[in-house]
């Protein structure tokens, strides 16, 4: 069995190659990897190919083994994972991808170390009159998260709103009503939120922003989380990077309609930055698959050679790749393209990540031929 371990951390090493960036997480290239099982021990670094025995010293099958990742980043925790012989693991902060028979890539999201809580503090206050016009003062505090204190008719009550280390309170006019909106930062993404990091379906505990909207009765009308949260033209808005080569973002907006907040259909585009052009053959191949997965026909067309674009429709391209959840460049040393005698073209293997009926995560391989910055051919590899 061959195994490659790649680890990702919020504060990992910067890279100009965007294939190493995944939705706010950065590849931890300096992490040390330890692999141990019945009768064997291996040590190395992320990206290194390990030969893992499938038979122990007594001639029996190795039922499982342990992989530990020791991050270089001081704010990341050590990860220890147990993998069985079929490449299954239970930790939702990792995935084991099957590239070929007996060839696995273990992708690990390193958890952030628990930070010491900042000192309690008053962060500000706003006037938030009741629907009947009675005056009411709302103060925002940091004390084990964000809390609000409401002073009304000489009485004071307090509520826990959400996690976070900093925040601001706003009053948003929506038609005839008003909402109290708490904008929180320094939150853990997994806290009070169903938000998931798109890449590989990892549930991320990294920091993010949140918007929590409270109605006149101080009840939660809406709560959203994202890399960036803000109020845009009266809409509560969350923006999440999708970790693509071109820099796509997902924008989710809420509007006030019929006395309540409703979520509008999410949008994909470039809301806080411009599109980045691929700057390597690997990025070109990834960008094409990402355009297909996101349904971006114009972007896909621009990445194909004129000859290929004229003979292959977007619908045919989507049908060729099929449905997939993510895409990854094949790890070096684990899967290699066949030799190619044309020095002006490069062949890149990209895996379309899919989960089979048995729950195993597999990479369906495609070989891209890249020439002069565009895709001139794509072949499926058995």
Buried (B, 14 or more C-beta within 10 A) or exposed (E): BBBBBBBBBBBBBEEEEBBBBBBBBBBBBBBBBBBBBBEBEBEBBBBBBBEBBEEBEEEEEBEEBEBBBBBBBEEBBBBEBEBEBBBBBEBEBBBBBBBBEEBBBBBBBBBBEEEEEEEEEEBEBBEBBBEEEEEBBBBBBBBEBBBBBBBBEEEEEEBEBBBBBBBBBBEBEBEEBBBBBBBBBBBBBBBBBEBBBBBBBBEBBBBBBBBBBBBBEBEBBBBBBBBBBBBEEBBBBBBBBBBBBBBBBBBBBBEBEEEEBEEEEEEBEEBEEEEBEBEBBBBBBBBBBBBBBBEBBEBBBBBBBEEBBEEBEBEEBBEEBEEBBBBBBBBEEBBEBEEEEEEEBBBBBBBBBBEEEEEBBBBBBBBBBBBEBBBBBBEEBE
